[in-house]
């Protein structure tokens, strides 16, 4: 069972204690988010998760989605890098592995379960950069199609 993160009540005092981004820092200083999920039936889930990440302060957004929806999402969110997920049973592309390894935040699963037949993606994806910096990876033992 993965470790549960420490819970905090979000208050104005807590928000004031968080540092503001460095005004001299570029978009990479604000962090990179990779959202993996969706299906041809539910591309909006990835879109909403990605836009929420940008609104929350992410500097770089990357979306990995079903190949049928990649073009539409790249038009809907032009500031994001959009890549296609492999077909069921296909090998995980090196580019997607690299994006996952370099991401500060990795979100897996928005829109995966709501499709009539969610695609199975049993690939083992390396943890985000936070893991190398001593952060927690709450995905241990979970797959996009399993409930934790």
C-alpha positions in Angstrom: 0.0 0.0 0.0 1.5 3.4 -0.9 2.2 6.0 1.7 -0.6 8.5 2.2 0.4 12.1 2.0 0.1 14.2 5.0 -3.3 16.0 5.0 -3.5 19.8 5.5 -6.5 22.1 5.7 -6.0 24.9 3.2 -6.3 28.2 4.9 -5.4 31.7 3.9 -2.5 31.5 6.4 -1.2 28.3 4.8 -1.4 29.9 1.3 0.5 33.0 2.5 3.3 30.8 3.8 3.9 29.3 0.4 6.6 31.2 -1.6 5.7 32.9 -4.8 7.4 31.9 -8.0 10.7 33.7 -8.8 9.8 36.5 -11.1 13.2 36.1 -12.9 12.6 32.3 -13.3 11.3 30.9 -16.6 8.5 28.5 -17.2 10.6 25.5 -16.3 11.2 27.0 -12.8 7.4 26.7 -12.2 7.4 23.0 -12.8 6.4 20.5 -15.5 3.2 18.5 -15.3 2.5 15.4 -17.4 -1.1 14.3 -17.6 -1.6 10.7 -19.0 -5.1 9.5 -19.7 -8.3 9.9 -21.5 -9.7 7.9 -24.3 -11.4 8.7 -27.6 -14.6 9.0 -25.6 -13.3 11.2 -22.8 -10.6 13.6 -24.0 -12.1 16.4 -21.9 -10.9 14.8 -18.7 -7.3 15.3 -19.7 -8.0 18.7 -21.0 -9.6 19.8 -17.7 -6.8 18.3 -15.6 -4.1 20.0 -17.8 -5.8 23.4 -17.7 -6.2 23.1 -14.0 -2.5 22.5 -13.6 -1.7 25.6 -15.6 -4.1 27.7 -13.5 -2.5 26.3 -10.4 0.9 27.6 -11.6 2.5 24.9 -13.7 5.0 26.3 -16.1 5.1 23.5 -18.7 2.2 21.2 -19.6 2.4 17.9 -21.4 -0.5 15.6 -22.3 -0.3 12.0 -23.3 -3.6 10.9 -24.8 -5.3 8.4 -27.1 -4.0 8.9 -30.7 -7.5 9.6 -31.9 -7.7 12.7 -29.7 -4.1 14.0 -29.8 -4.7 16.4 -32.7 -7.8 17.9 -31.3 -6.2 18.4 -27.8 -3.1 20.0 -29.4 -5.4 22.6 -31.0 -7.5 23.1 -27.8 -4.5 23.6 -25.6 -1.8 25.0 -27.9 0.5 25.8 -25.0 0.8 22.0 -24.2 3.0 19.4 -25.8 0.6 16.6 -26.8 1.9 13.1 -27.5 -0.1 9.9 -28.5 -0.2 6.9 -26.2 0.7 3.6 -27.7 -2.0 1.1 -28.7 -3.0 -1.6 -26.3 -0.1 -4.1 -26.0 2.4 -1.9 -27.8 5.7 -0.9 -26.2 5.9 2.4 -24.3 7.7 4.9 -26.6 11.0 6.3 -25.4 9.7 9.9 -25.7 6.9 9.2 -23.2 9.3 7.6 -20.8 11.6 10.6 -21.0 8.7 13.0 -20.4 7.6 11.0 -17.3 11.2 10.9 -15.9 11.6 14.7 -16.3 8.2 15.7 -15.0 7.8 17.3 -11.6 4.2 16.1 -11.4 2.8 13.0 -13.1 -1.0 12.5 -13.2 -2.2 9.2 -14.5 -5.8 8.3 -15.3 -8.1 11.3 -15.9 -10.9 9.9 -18.2 -9.6 6.4 -18.3 -12.5 4.7 -16.4 -15.4 6.5 -17.9 -15.1 5.0 -21.4 -17.2 1.9 -22.1 -14.0 -0.1 -22.5 -11.1 1.7 -20.9 -7.7 1.0 -22.6 -5.4 -1.1 -20.4 -1.9 0.4 -20.1 0.1 -2.0 -18.0 3.4 -0.2 -18.7 5.7 0.6 -15.8 6.5 4.3 -16.0 9.5 5.7 -14.0 8.7 8.1 -11.2 8.8 11.8 -11.7 11.8 14.0 -10.7 10.3 14.4 -7.2 11.2 10.8 -6.5 14.9 11.5 -7.2 14.7 14.5 -4.8 13.3 12.4 -2.0 9.7 13.1 -2.7 6.9 10.5 -2.5 5.6 8.6 -5.5 2.0 7.6 -4.6 1.6 5.4 -7.7 3.5 2.4 -6.3 1.5 -0.7 -6.9 -1.2 1.1 -8.9 -2.1 1.0 -12.5 -4.4 3.4 -14.4 -7.1 0.8 -14.5 -6.9 -0.4 -10.8 -8.6 1.1 -7.8 -6.4 1.9 -4.8 
